[in-house]
């Protein structure tokens, strides 16, 4: 996957296909809810996300031992309900991108991107030639598994595939403008948890260097017409302040793991309180 043997997507004269409804929604400023999936292994979690008003899911392969097969099935289930399914891939795992997209994913979230070359490899893996290097196929869940000729399938998928690159280090922030300039990169995101850890102040979202990073990336996104997502900020007041700088309305409402823990903890607490009340003289 050497960029020296293939034309870079940022310089190829082929016009980019129209973007899909997920990106249109975000560019229009409409609130878009996303549920993270880390623990669940069946389509039940996708049904729950749909019935609770989520518009999308993010299957996390960076922080779970979930297989590619299970991830693809969850994505296909989301697509059948009209939802957008993204997969956060393991760091620099370019080879699995095509299999996930072929299996039903609508896009990828690439963690810890630090250079334009790294971002370009992600974009190239997500698009068919001449924009990228994705291997040709004829049947995908996104098109109902109907055999589709390349002249129809390629633009249909290229136009709706979402590429989000996650900036989590000072090096990534410094290269934000060059990354945002790339064709095929649709969104930049700042991972505040990892970024503050890199700064030596894990979880201190009020650190002025985080705000400065958001300002830098927001300006790059505005300059090149890309979206910015701000993630990993647990403090809602701080998040609200950062969003005013230029964040798009994509909100990760939580992950299944954390939400299950919260519900189990609340239920156990209620039962203990009820028991204590009944036991009181």
VENCOR-V539271 format. One line per field, one symbol per residue. phi: phi as a letter, one per 40 degrees, with the letter a starting at -180 (. if undefined). psi: psi as a letter, one per 20 degrees, with the letter a starting at -180 (. if undefined). A space follows every 50 residues. Layout:
phi=???
psi=???
This chain:
phi=.cccbbccccbccccccccccccdccccgcdbcbbcbbccbbcdccccdc ccgccabbccccbaccccccdccccccccccgccbbbcccdgcccccccc ccchccibbbcfcbbdccccccccccbcdccabcccabbadcbggcdbcd cbcdcccdcbcbbbbbcbbdcccccdcccccccgccbbbbcccccccccg bdgcccdccccccccccccccccbgbcbbbbgccccccddcccccicccc bccibddccccdccccccccccccccccccc
psi=lpiiiqpqhiipipqprqrrhghggghikppoppppohhqjrighggggg ijjqirqopoihkrjqrhgggghgghgghijjrpoqpoqqpkmhhighhg ghiiqirqooqlphqhgghhhgghiiqqqihbjpqqripqhhkkkpppqh hggghghhhippoppoojqhggghjgghghhpqiohqqqpnhghghghij mpjniiphhgghgggghggggghjkrqpporjohohggghghhihjqrko poirqhgghgggggggghgghghgghhhiq.
